[in-house]
C-alpha cells in the first residue's frame, strides 16, 4: 500500500517562508505546523490545507505527494 508524503518543508523553502510566519498566517500553532512539516501527522483538515495553499500561493498537489513505494 502506498502513502501520502507531505512536501510542506520544500514549498516553504521555495517561498522563503518561516515556520512562525506561516503559522501566524494560517492560524495554526507552531507545534502542529511543525508536525505537518515533518510529516508526523495522519490527517489534515481541508480548511487548514486551503489556508496553507492561500498563504503559500500554491496548489494542494505542491504540498501532497503520493508514493506507492513502501
C-alpha positions in Angstrom: 0.0 0.0 0.0 1.3 3.5 -0.8 1.4 6.5 1.3 0.9 10.3 1.2 4.1 12.4 1.6 3.9 16.0 2.8 6.3 18.3 1.0 5.4 21.4 3.0 9.0 21.9 4.0 10.1 22.1 0.3 7.3 24.6 -0.6 8.1 26.8 2.5 11.8 26.8 1.5 11.0 27.7 -2.1 8.8 30.6 -0.9 11.3 31.6 1.8 8.5 31.5 4.5 9.4 30.6 8.1 7.5 28.3 10.3 6.5 31.1 12.6 5.3 33.3 9.7 3.2 30.5 8.1 1.7 29.5 11.5 0.6 33.1 12.0 -0.9 33.4 8.5 -2.7 30.1 8.7 -3.8 30.3 12.3 -2.2 27.1 13.4 0.1 26.6 16.3 3.9 26.2 15.6 3.8 22.7 17.1 1.0 21.5 14.8 2.6 23.1 11.7 6.0 21.6 12.6 4.3 18.2 12.7 2.9 18.8 9.3 6.2 20.0 8.0 8.0 16.8 9.2 5.1 14.5 8.0 4.3 13.3 11.5 0.5 13.7 11.1 -2.1 11.2 9.9 -4.8 13.8 8.8 -5.2 17.4 7.8 -8.3 19.4 7.6 -9.3 20.8 4.2 -9.7 24.2 5.8 -6.1 24.1 7.0 -4.9 22.9 3.7 -6.8 25.7 2.0 -5.2 28.3 4.4 -1.7 26.9 3.7 -2.2 27.0 0.0 -3.5 30.6 0.2 -0.6 31.7 2.3 2.0 30.0 0.1 0.2 30.7 -3.2 0.4 27.1 -4.2 -1.8 24.1 -5.1 -2.5 21.1 -2.8 -0.5 19.0 -5.2 2.5 21.1 -4.4 2.3 20.0 -0.8 0.9 16.5 -1.1 2.6 13.7 -3.0 1.5 10.0 -3.4 4.2 7.3 -3.3 3.4 3.6 -3.9 6.9 2.6 -2.6 7.0 1.0 0.8 
